[in-house]
Amino acid sequence: MEVIAKPKGGNVDKIVERVFQESIKILGGLKKLITYRNLTWLPSLAEAAYVVVLKNEVLKTYSEIAKELGITEQTVKNIATADEEEVKKYLEGEIEKVDEHKAGGIAKLAYRKLKEEGKLEGEEVEIYHDEIEALGIDWAIHVLARIRGLDFPVDKDALLERLKGLIARGKPIEEILEKIEYPVKNPAELLHKIKEKLEE
């Protein structure tokens, strides 16, 4: 009999969204991120949130997570083993440099906080939902959710099949996918290419 692991806290994508939103809160909120003029690493935060949730809630191995997200096993390990306390010290300015996976450390801090407060279960927590939509960065979470388990490199047809109907910053994803170069090597490259086309 096959045993399928289910997240302890419910729907994986909803839990990931909570961890992602809490990560943004830890960083000082979206308005503070905008002042840095560098939202390009938000996809890394979303990816790290998936790794942390799949490891801790679904109890998947590094190898299983890597395959599901289309990233390397080493990246998964770097995220999962990041020292969140070192990252916290870095964020608070106590240390100047950190060798840890920053997004991984932040996602782990967010997950731990939500877990301790009992906010992974129960009613949805929509901390920055309206702001995420207003800034037009919610598409990254939706893209990552839909491409989970997709084998990379990937061609246009496979992406169209997974992403059809998705709207990114008011544009149909099909229109955006027509403009990018293939094959796409990994999820991070896909998010980068979509972001470039959205900004044209």
C-alpha positions as CSV (number, residue, x, y, z in Angstrom):
1,M,0.0,0.0,0.0
2,E,1.4,3.4,-1.0
3,V,1.4,6.0,1.8
4,I,1.0,9.6,0.6
5,A,2.4,12.2,3.0
6,K,0.0,15.0,3.6
7,P,1.1,18.3,5.2
8,K,0.4,18.4,8.9
9,G,-1.0,22.0,8.5
10,G,-3.2,21.5,5.4
11,N,-2.8,22.7,1.8
12,V,0.9,23.0,0.9
13,D,0.5,26.0,-1.3
14,K,-1.4,27.9,1.4
15,I,1.2,27.1,4.0
16,V,4.0,28.2,1.6
17,E,2.1,31.5,1.0
18,R,1.9,32.1,4.8
19,V,5.7,31.4,5.2
20,F,6.4,33.6,2.2
21,Q,4.3,36.4,3.6
22,E,5.8,36.1,7.1
23,S,9.3,36.2,5.5
24,I,8.4,39.5,4.0
25,K,7.2,40.7,7.4
26,I,10.5,39.7,8.9
27,L,12.3,41.8,6.3
28,G,10.3,44.9,7.3
29,G,7.4,44.6,4.9
30,L,6.9,45.2,1.3
31,K,7.3,49.0,1.5
32,K,10.7,48.6,3.1
33,L,11.7,46.1,0.3
34,I,10.6,48.6,-2.3
35,T,13.0,51.2,-0.8
36,Y,15.8,48.8,-1.4
37,R,14.8,48.8,-5.1
38,N,15.6,45.2,-5.3
39,L,12.7,42.8,-5.5
40,T,14.5,40.5,-7.8
41,W,15.3,38.0,-5.1
42,L,11.6,37.4,-4.1
43,P,11.5,34.3,-6.2
44,S,14.3,32.9,-4.1
45,L,12.2,33.5,-1.0
46,A,9.3,31.8,-2.6
47,E,11.5,28.8,-3.5
48,A,12.9,28.7,0.0
49,A,9.4,28.8,1.5
50,Y,8.5,25.7,-0.6
51,V,11.7,23.9,0.5
52,V,11.1,24.6,4.2
53,V,7.4,23.5,4.0
54,L,8.0,20.4,1.9
55,K,10.8,19.3,4.3
56,N,9.0,20.1,7.6
57,E,5.3,19.6,6.8
58,V,5.4,16.9,4.1
59,L,8.6,15.3,5.3
60,K,10.1,15.0,1.8
61,T,13.8,14.2,1.3
62,Y,16.2,16.6,-0.3
63,S,16.1,14.5,-3.5
64,E,12.3,14.5,-3.6
65,I,12.1,18.3,-3.0
66,A,14.8,18.9,-5.7
67,K,12.9,16.9,-8.2
68,E,9.5,18.4,-7.4
69,L,10.8,22.0,-7.6
70,G,13.2,21.5,-10.5
71,I,16.2,22.7,-8.5
72,T,19.5,21.0,-7.5
73,E,19.7,18.8,-4.4
74,Q,22.5,21.0,-3.2
75,T,20.3,24.1,-3.4
76,V,17.7,22.3,-1.4
77,K,20.3,21.3,1.2
78,N,21.7,24.9,1.4
79,I,18.2,26.2,2.1
80,A,17.2,23.5,4.5
81,T,20.4,23.7,6.5
82,A,20.8,27.5,6.6
83,D,21.5,28.8,10.1
84,E,18.5,31.1,10.7
85,E,20.1,32.6,13.7
86,E,23.1,33.7,11.7
87,V,20.8,35.2,9.0
88,K,18.9,37.0,11.8
89,K,22.1,38.5,13.1
90,Y,23.0,39.6,9.6
91,L,19.5,41.2,9.1
92,E,19.8,43.0,12.4
93,G,23.2,44.4,11.5
94,E,25.1,42.4,14.2
95,I,27.4,40.8,11.5
96,E,28.4,42.2,8.2
97,K,28.5,39.0,6.1
98,V,26.8,35.7,6.3
99,D,27.7,32.5,4.3
100,E,24.3,31.0,4.9
101,H,21.6,30.8,2.3
102,K,19.8,34.1,3.2
103,A,16.4,33.3,1.7
104,G,16.6,29.8,3.4
105,G,17.4,31.4,6.8
106,I,14.6,33.9,6.4
107,A,12.0,31.2,5.4
108,K,13.1,29.0,8.3
109,L,12.7,32.0,10.7
110,A,9.2,32.6,9.3
111,Y,8.2,29.0,9.4
112,R,9.4,28.6,13.0
113,K,7.5,31.8,14.1
114,L,4.3,30.7,12.4
115,K,4.6,27.2,13.9
116,E,5.2,28.5,17.4
117,E,2.2,30.9,17.1
118,G,0.0,28.1,15.7
119,K,-0.6,30.0,12.5
120,L,0.2,27.3,10.0
121,E,-3.1,25.6,10.7
122,G,-6.7,26.9,10.7
123,E,-8.0,30.0,9.0
124,E,-6.0,31.6,6.3
125,V,-3.6,34.4,7.3
126,E,-3.4,37.0,4.6
127,I,-0.7,39.3,5.9
128,Y,0.2,41.1,2.7
129,H,-2.1,39.5,0.1
130,D,-3.5,42.8,-1.2
131,E,-0.1,44.5,-1.2
132,I,1.5,41.5,-3.0
133,E,-1.2,41.7,-5.7
134,A,-0.9,45.5,-5.9
135,L,2.8,45.2,-6.5
136,G,2.3,42.5,-9.2
137,I,4.6,40.0,-7.6
138,D,2.1,37.4,-6.7
139,W,2.6,35.8,-10.0
140,A,6.0,34.3,-8.9
141,I,4.2,32.2,-6.2
142,H,1.6,31.0,-8.6
143,V,4.2,30.1,-11.3
144,L,6.2,28.1,-8.7
145,A,3.1,26.3,-7.5
146,R,2.1,25.3,-11.0
147,I,5.5,24.1,-12.1
148,R,6.2,21.9,-9.1
149,G,7.4,18.5,-10.2
150,L,8.1,19.7,-13.8
151,D,11.4,18.3,-15.2
152,F,13.8,20.9,-16.4
153,P,15.1,22.0,-18.9
154,V,11.7,22.7,-20.2
155,D,10.2,23.8,-23.5
156,K,7.3,26.2,-24.4
157,D,4.7,23.5,-24.8
158,A,5.2,22.0,-21.3
159,L,5.1,25.5,-19.7
160,L,2.0,26.5,-21.6
161,E,0.3,23.3,-20.4
162,R,1.1,24.0,-16.8
163,L,0.7,27.8,-16.7
164,K,-2.3,28.4,-19.1
165,G,-4.9,30.8,-17.7
166,L,-2.4,32.5,-15.3
167,I,-2.3,36.3,-15.4
168,A,0.8,38.2,-14.5
169,R,0.6,41.9,-13.9
170,G,-2.6,42.0,-16.1
171,K,-1.0,40.1,-19.0
172,P,-1.9,36.5,-20.0
173,I,1.0,34.2,-19.3
174,E,0.6,32.7,-22.7
175,E,1.6,36.0,-24.3
176,I,4.7,36.2,-22.1
177,L,5.8,32.6,-22.8
178,E,5.7,33.4,-26.5
179,K,8.4,36.0,-26.0
180,I,11.0,34.1,-24.0
181,E,13.8,31.9,-25.3
182,Y,13.8,28.1,-24.8
183,P,14.8,25.7,-23.3
184,V,14.4,27.2,-19.8
185,K,17.1,25.5,-17.6
186,N,15.4,25.8,-14.1
187,P,12.6,27.6,-12.2
188,A,14.8,30.5,-11.2
189,E,15.6,31.2,-14.9
190,L,11.9,30.9,-15.8
191,L,11.0,33.5,-13.1
192,H,13.8,35.8,-14.3
193,K,12.7,35.6,-17.9
194,I,9.1,36.2,-17.1
195,K,10.1,39.2,-14.9
196,E,12.2,40.7,-17.8
197,K,9.2,40.4,-20.2
198,L,6.8,41.9,-17.7
199,E,9.1,45.0,-17.4
200,E,9.5,45.6,-21.2
